[in-house]
Structure formats: C-alpha cells, structure tokens
C-alpha cells in the first residue's frame, strides 16, 4: 500500500467513526427526549446525558483538526 492509499484509508476510518458517533448521539437524543417527555429524573436519565456528553467530546476531538466543533443547545 502506498502513502496515498494509507492516507485515504485513514480518512475513511475517521469518517466512519464520526458517522458512528453522530448516530449514537442521535439515538441518545431520542432516549433523553423520551425521559423528558415523561419527566423522568434520576440516575437513568443522567447516564444517557453523561454518555451523550462523552460522545460529543470524542466527536469534537475528530473535528478539531478541521476547525469544527459541536456545541449543544444547552451549552450555547
């Protein structure tokens, strides 16, 4: 494999990881919305919020070299 192939394979891997993180964040948003709809409180809802924060931080690590950042509405 030459340098160009390695480079594009790395880009493809990063893009796949970014896509997977976005999918997980969307799923967590749906779960969190359901908890909010039923006014759930406590540990169960908090664990989903915490996981979403972790996934968003990981996503931002991938986006940082491109001068991009995801900011949640709550933080904005």
N, C-alpha and C positions, 0 to 999 in steps of 0.2 A: 504494500500500500504506500503510495507516495504522500508527500506533505499536503497536497490539496485534498486528497481523499480523506486523510486524517482530520483536516480542518473542517470539512463539510460534515463528516460523521460526528464530530464534536458538536457542531451547530445543531444537527438533527437531534442529538441526545438532549441538549439543553432545551430545545423547542418542545420536545416530548415531555420533559419534566415540568416545564412551565405550563403546558396544557393540562397535565395531570393535576398540578396544584390548583389551577383555576377550576377544574371540575370538582375537586374536593371542597373548595371554598363555596362553590355554588350549592353543593349538597348540604354543607353545614348551614348555609344561609337559610335553606328551606326548613331544616330541622329547628333552627333557632326561631324562625318565624312561627312555626307551629307551637313552640313553647310559649312565645309571646302572646299568641292568639288565645291560649288557654291560661294565660297569666301564671305560667309555671315559674317557680323560683327554686333556689337551692342548688345543690351540687350538680344535678344532672344538666341543667341548662348551662351552668358555669363551665362545665367541662367542654361543651361544644364551643362556647365563646372563646375559651382559652386555646382550644385546638385551632380555631379559625385564626386567632392572632399568631399562632406559631406558623401556620401555613402561609399567612400573609408575609411574615418576616422572611421565610425561606424564599418566597416568590420575589420579594424585593432584593434579596441577595443576587438572584439571577438577573434582575432588571437593572441593578445599579451600574454595571459597566456601560449600559446603553443610555444612562442619564434618565431613567424612568423610575417611577415609584408609585406603588398602590397605596392610597390613603383611604381609610374607611370614613363613612359619613360621620360616625360618632367622633372621630378624631379631627375632622375638618372644622 
